[in-house]
């Protein structure tokens, strides 16, 4: 067998193997979807049976006819079961990449975790921070074991590049084109994932730019979101270090920011020598100098979170705050078909915006 014939043979085998894996995935997703539907239906039926017990006894009390009472109760349960099923029936989505008639929540989560897998691979390797972030997001979404298995499989597919990432993102943005806030949170999930290793790689930035382009996001908005994410990360890192410092633990090394505008472990080497270690962190001139620098850094981060400059007048700051708090208010998602994680993210983001605004007001003396 010549080398060319061998290569053709290997290529055909690889193609058959990929098709077989795709077919197995479709069967797996289909079975899991049926299991989820059956579990939800059983839960609804059980609730209706419990609710119908008082009706059963009331009808029996007046009729003294067990057969009539039983038939009427069954009729009541079935009518309400189909009524609830119809009312709760979400819009079904047929994806080019993911098998089955998917609900909006299922499709949203599958694409989110697929791109998370691709984002983790863009760093060069999947880290423990990437896995922890994905697991934490699953917990926020309050998914059951079967959906969790699907999301883990989709994450691995994203890591392996099973589908074209540009095609997946384009389809997702097209389907959710009228749900701008859901798209915004999708972008932020991926941005937060990219920040897990404390810096943005070129490949990660490329995926974020692809998402932004399909969303129709302006370049200025994209850059502002990147600055806001960095500011948010620095703020969280500072408070994490502060808590560890007060408990006598070191903290800057693990939370160092690898950019020219953030925290670096070398910034504090002199401080450690002069203050005698973190145990005496709150003593001496070194602490006061560092406290002033940290306060100024936190204030700048607060401006970045709101997307304004320190030189802007307070009316502009207030307008930016009101716009963001309206955009991220969690009450907007109470009745929407979105994952629980989106609602949780909205709550966290709104609290972050409020904290940033309150800090600016405190420093400026305005309200």
C-alpha positions as CSV (number, residue, x, y, z in Angstrom):
1,X,0.0,0.0,0.0
2,X,1.4,3.3,-1.1
3,X,1.8,6.3,1.3
4,X,-1.0,8.2,-0.4
5,X,-3.4,5.3,-0.3
6,X,-2.6,4.8,3.4
7,X,-3.3,8.5,4.1
8,X,-6.6,8.3,2.2
9,X,-7.6,5.3,4.2
10,X,-6.7,7.0,7.5
11,X,-8.7,10.1,6.4
12,X,-11.8,8.0,5.6
13,X,-11.5,6.2,8.9
14,X,-11.3,9.5,10.7
15,X,-14.3,10.8,8.9
16,X,-16.3,7.7,9.7
17,X,-15.2,7.9,13.4
18,X,-16.3,11.5,13.6
19,X,-19.7,10.8,12.1
20,X,-20.2,7.9,14.4
21,X,-19.4,10.1,17.4
22,X,-21.8,12.8,16.2
23,X,-24.5,10.2,15.8
24,X,-23.9,8.8,19.3
25,X,-24.1,12.4,20.7
26,X,-27.4,12.9,19.0
27,X,-28.8,9.7,20.5
28,X,-27.4,10.7,23.9
29,X,-28.9,14.2,23.8
30,X,-32.2,12.8,22.7
31,X,-32.4,10.3,25.5
32,X,-31.4,12.9,28.1
33,X,-34.1,15.3,26.8
34,X,-36.8,12.6,27.1
35,X,-35.6,11.8,30.6
36,X,-35.8,15.5,31.6
37,X,-39.3,15.8,30.0
38,X,-40.6,12.7,31.9
39,X,-39.2,13.9,35.2
40,X,-40.8,17.3,34.8
41,X,-44.1,15.7,33.8
42,X,-44.0,13.4,36.8
43,X,-43.4,16.3,39.1
44,X,-46.4,18.2,37.7
45,X,-48.7,15.2,37.9
46,X,-47.7,14.6,41.5
47,X,-48.4,18.2,42.5
48,X,-51.8,18.0,40.8
49,X,-52.6,14.8,42.6
50,X,-51.8,16.4,46.0
51,X,-53.8,19.5,45.1
52,X,-56.8,17.4,44.0
53,X,-57.2,15.5,47.2
54,X,-59.4,18.1,48.9
55,X,-61.5,18.3,45.8
56,X,-61.9,14.5,45.9
57,X,-63.2,14.5,49.4
58,X,-65.5,17.5,48.8
59,X,-67.1,15.8,45.8
60,X,-67.4,12.5,47.6
61,X,-69.0,14.2,50.6
62,X,-71.8,15.6,48.5
63,X,-72.2,12.7,46.0
64,X,-71.4,9.6,48.1
65,X,-70.4,8.0,44.8
66,X,-66.8,6.7,44.7
67,X,-66.8,5.9,41.0
68,X,-68.2,9.3,40.0
69,X,-65.8,11.1,42.4
70,X,-62.8,9.2,41.1
71,X,-63.6,9.9,37.4
72,X,-64.2,13.6,38.0
73,X,-61.0,13.9,40.0
74,X,-59.0,12.2,37.2
75,X,-60.6,14.5,34.6
76,X,-59.6,17.5,36.8
77,X,-56.0,16.3,37.0
78,X,-55.7,15.6,33.3
79,X,-57.3,18.9,32.2
80,X,-55.0,20.9,34.5
81,X,-51.9,18.8,33.5
82,X,-52.3,19.7,29.8
83,X,-53.2,23.3,30.6
84,X,-49.9,23.6,32.6
85,X,-47.9,21.8,29.9
86,X,-49.3,24.2,27.3
87,X,-48.6,27.3,29.4
88,X,-45.1,26.2,30.3
89,X,-44.2,25.0,26.8
90,X,-41.2,27.0,25.8
91,X,-40.2,28.0,22.3
92,X,-38.4,25.0,20.8
93,X,-35.0,25.6,19.0
94,X,-33.5,23.4,16.3
95,X,-29.8,24.0,16.2
96,X,-27.5,23.1,13.3
97,X,-24.9,22.0,15.9
98,X,-26.8,20.5,18.9
99,X,-29.4,17.7,18.4
100,X,-33.0,17.8,19.4
101,X,-35.9,20.2,20.0
102,X,-34.2,22.4,22.7
103,X,-35.9,24.9,25.0
104,X,-34.4,28.4,25.1
105,X,-32.7,27.6,28.4
106,X,-31.2,24.3,27.2
107,X,-29.9,25.9,24.0
108,X,-28.5,28.9,25.9
109,X,-26.7,26.7,28.4
110,X,-25.3,24.4,25.7
111,X,-23.8,27.2,23.6
112,X,-22.5,28.9,26.8
113,X,-20.6,25.9,27.9
114,X,-19.4,25.0,24.4
115,X,-17.8,28.4,24.0
116,X,-16.5,28.2,27.6
117,X,-14.7,25.0,26.5
118,X,-13.3,26.8,23.4
119,X,-12.2,29.7,25.6
120,X,-10.4,27.4,28.0
121,X,-8.5,25.8,25.1
122,X,-7.6,29.2,23.7
123,X,-5.4,29.6,26.8
124,X,-3.3,26.7,25.7
125,X,-4.6,24.2,28.2
126,X,-7.6,23.7,30.5
127,X,-6.7,24.8,34.1
128,X,-8.3,24.0,37.4
129,X,-9.6,27.6,37.5
130,X,-11.4,27.0,34.2
131,X,-13.0,23.8,35.5
132,X,-14.0,25.4,38.8
133,X,-15.6,28.4,37.0
134,X,-17.6,26.0,34.8
135,X,-18.7,24.0,37.9
136,X,-19.7,27.1,39.8
137,X,-21.7,28.3,36.8
138,X,-23.5,24.9,36.7
139,X,-24.4,25.3,40.4
140,X,-25.8,28.8,39.7
141,X,-27.9,27.4,36.9
142,X,-29.4,24.8,39.3
143,X,-29.2,22.0,36.7
144,X,-29.9,18.4,37.6
145,X,-27.5,15.5,37.1
146,X,-28.6,14.7,33.6
147,X,-28.3,18.2,32.3
148,X,-25.0,18.5,34.1
149,X,-23.7,15.5,32.1
150,X,-24.8,17.1,28.9
151,X,-23.1,20.4,29.7
152,X,-19.8,18.6,30.6
153,X,-19.9,16.8,27.3
154,X,-20.6,20.1,25.4
155,X,-17.7,21.8,27.3
156,X,-15.3,19.0,26.2
157,X,-16.6,19.4,22.6
158,X,-15.8,23.1,22.7
159,X,-12.4,22.3,24.1
160,X,-11.8,19.8,21.2
161,X,-13.2,22.2,18.6
162,X,-15.9,19.7,17.4
163,X,-17.9,22.5,15.7
164,X,-16.8,25.7,14.1
165,X,-16.8,28.3,16.9
166,X,-17.7,31.1,14.5
167,X,-20.8,29.2,13.2
168,X,-21.9,28.3,16.8
169,X,-21.7,32.0,17.9
170,X,-23.4,33.3,14.7
171,X,-26.3,30.9,15.1
172,X,-26.7,31.8,18.8
173,X,-26.6,35.5,18.3
174,X,-29.2,35.2,15.4
175,X,-31.6,33.2,17.6
176,X,-31.3,35.6,20.6
177,X,-31.1,38.7,18.4
178,X,-34.2,40.2,20.2
179,X,-32.9,39.3,23.6
180,X,-30.1,41.8,24.0
181,X,-29.7,41.4,27.7
182,X,-29.3,37.6,27.4
183,X,-26.6,38.2,24.8
184,X,-24.9,40.7,27.1
185,X,-24.7,38.1,29.9
186,X,-23.5,35.5,27.5
187,X,-20.6,37.8,26.5
188,X,-19.8,38.5,30.2
189,X,-19.7,34.8,31.0
190,X,-17.1,34.3,28.4
191,X,-15.2,37.4,29.5
192,X,-15.2,36.2,33.1
193,X,-13.9,32.9,31.9
194,X,-11.1,34.5,30.0
195,X,-10.1,36.4,33.1
196,X,-9.7,33.3,35.2
197,X,-5.9,33.2,34.7
198,X,-5.7,37.0,35.4
199,X,-4.8,38.0,31.8
200,X,-6.3,38.0,28.3
201,X,-4.6,35.9,25.7
202,X,-4.7,36.9,22.0
203,X,-6.8,33.8,21.2
204,X,-9.3,34.6,24.0
205,X,-9.6,38.2,22.8
206,X,-10.3,36.9,19.3
207,X,-13.3,34.8,20.6
208,X,-14.6,37.8,22.5
209,X,-14.3,40.0,19.4
210,X,-16.2,37.4,17.4
211,X,-19.0,37.4,19.9
212,X,-19.1,41.2,20.0
213,X,-19.1,41.4,16.2
214,X,-22.1,39.1,15.9
215,X,-23.9,41.0,18.7
216,X,-23.3,44.2,16.8
217,X,-21.4,45.7,19.7
218,X,-19.6,48.9,19.1
219,X,-15.8,49.0,19.5
220,X,-16.1,51.6,22.2
221,X,-18.5,49.5,24.2
222,X,-16.3,46.4,23.7
223,X,-13.2,48.3,25.1
224,X,-15.3,49.7,28.0
225,X,-16.4,46.2,29.0
226,X,-12.8,44.9,28.9
227,X,-11.8,47.8,31.2
228,X,-14.8,47.2,33.5
229,X,-13.9,43.5,33.8
230,X,-10.3,44.3,34.7
231,X,-11.5,46.9,37.2
232,X,-13.9,44.4,38.7
233,X,-11.2,41.7,39.0
234,X,-8.8,44.1,40.7
235,X,-11.5,45.1,43.2
236,X,-12.3,41.5,44.0
237,X,-8.6,40.7,44.3
238,X,-8.0,43.5,46.7
239,X,-10.7,42.5,49.1
240,X,-9.6,38.9,48.9
241,X,-6.1,40.0,49.8
242,X,-7.3,42.3,52.5
243,X,-9.3,39.5,54.2
244,X,-6.3,37.2,54.0
245,X,-4.0,39.9,55.4
246,X,-6.2,40.5,58.4
247,X,-6.1,36.8,59.1
248,X,-2.3,36.7,58.9
249,X,-2.1,35.0,55.4
250,X,-0.3,36.2,52.4
251,X,-2.3,37.1,49.4
252,X,-0.9,39.2,46.6
253,X,1.1,36.5,45.0
254,X,-1.9,34.4,44.1
255,X,-4.0,37.4,43.1
256,X,-1.3,39.4,41.2
257,X,-2.6,41.2,38.1
258,X,-0.3,40.6,35.1
259,X,-0.8,43.9,33.3
260,X,0.9,47.2,33.4
261,X,-2.0,48.9,35.2
262,X,-2.7,46.4,38.0
263,X,-1.2,44.6,41.0
264,X,2.2,42.9,40.8
265,X,3.9,41.0,43.5
266,X,7.0,43.1,43.0
267,X,5.0,46.2,44.1
268,X,4.9,44.9,47.6
269,X,8.3,43.3,48.2
270,X,9.6,46.5,49.8
271,X,6.5,46.8,51.9
272,X,6.9,43.3,53.3
273,X,10.5,44.0,54.3
274,X,9.7,47.3,56.0
275,X,6.5,46.2,57.8
276,X,7.8,42.9,59.1
277,X,5.3,40.7,57.2
278,X,1.6,40.6,56.8
279,X,1.1,40.0,60.5
280,X,1.9,43.7,61.1
281,X,0.2,44.9,57.9
282,X,-1.8,47.6,59.7
283,X,1.3,49.4,61.2
284,X,3.7,52.1,60.1
285,X,4.1,54.5,57.2
286,X,4.1,51.6,54.6
287,X,0.5,50.8,55.5
288,X,-0.6,54.4,55.2
289,X,1.1,54.9,51.8
290,X,-0.3,51.6,50.5
291,X,-3.8,52.4,51.8
292,X,-3.8,55.7,49.9
293,X,-2.6,54.0,46.7
294,X,-5.2,51.3,47.2
295,X,-8.0,53.8,47.8
296,X,-7.1,55.7,44.6
297,X,-6.9,52.5,42.7
298,X,-10.4,51.4,43.9
299,X,-11.8,54.8,43.0
300,X,-10.4,54.5,39.4
301,X,-11.8,51.0,39.2
302,X,-15.2,52.4,40.3
303,X,-15.1,54.9,37.4
304,X,-14.1,52.1,35.0
305,X,-17.0,49.9,36.2
306,X,-19.5,52.7,35.4
307,X,-17.7,53.4,32.1
308,X,-17.0,57.1,32.9
309,X,-13.9,59.2,33.6
310,X,-12.8,60.9,36.8
311,X,-12.9,64.2,35.0
312,X,-16.6,63.8,34.0
313,X,-19.2,65.9,35.8
314,X,-21.4,64.3,38.3
315,X,-24.5,64.4,36.1
316,X,-22.8,62.2,33.5
317,X,-21.8,59.8,36.3
318,X,-25.3,59.7,37.5
319,X,-26.7,59.1,34.0
320,X,-24.2,56.2,33.5
321,X,-25.2,54.7,36.8
322,X,-28.9,54.9,36.1
323,X,-28.4,53.4,32.6
324,X,-26.4,50.5,33.9
325,X,-28.7,49.8,36.9
326,X,-31.7,49.7,34.6
327,X,-29.9,47.4,32.2
328,X,-28.8,44.9,34.9
329,X,-31.8,45.1,37.2
330,X,-32.6,41.4,38.2
331,X,-36.4,42.0,38.2
332,X,-36.2,42.1,34.3
333,X,-35.6,38.4,34.3
334,X,-38.3,37.1,36.7
335,X,-40.7,35.9,34.1
336,X,-38.2,35.2,31.3
337,X,-37.1,31.8,29.9
338,X,-33.5,32.3,31.0
339,X,-31.2,30.2,33.2
340,X,-31.0,30.9,36.9
341,X,-27.4,31.9,36.5
342,X,-28.4,34.9,34.4
343,X,-30.6,36.1,37.2
344,X,-27.8,35.5,39.7
345,X,-25.4,37.4,37.4
346,X,-27.8,40.3,37.1
347,X,-28.0,40.5,40.9
348,X,-24.2,40.4,41.4
349,X,-23.6,43.0,38.6
350,X,-26.2,45.4,40.0
351,X,-24.6,45.2,43.4
352,X,-21.2,45.9,41.9
353,X,-22.6,48.9,40.1
354,X,-24.3,50.2,43.2
355,X,-21.0,49.8,45.2
356,X,-19.0,51.6,42.6
357,X,-21.5,54.5,42.4
358,X,-21.7,54.8,46.2
359,X,-17.9,55.0,46.4
360,X,-17.8,57.8,43.8
361,X,-20.6,59.7,45.7
362,X,-18.7,59.3,49.0
363,X,-15.5,60.7,47.5
364,X,-17.2,63.5,45.6
365,X,-19.7,64.3,48.4
366,X,-22.6,64.1,46.0
367,X,-25.7,61.9,45.9
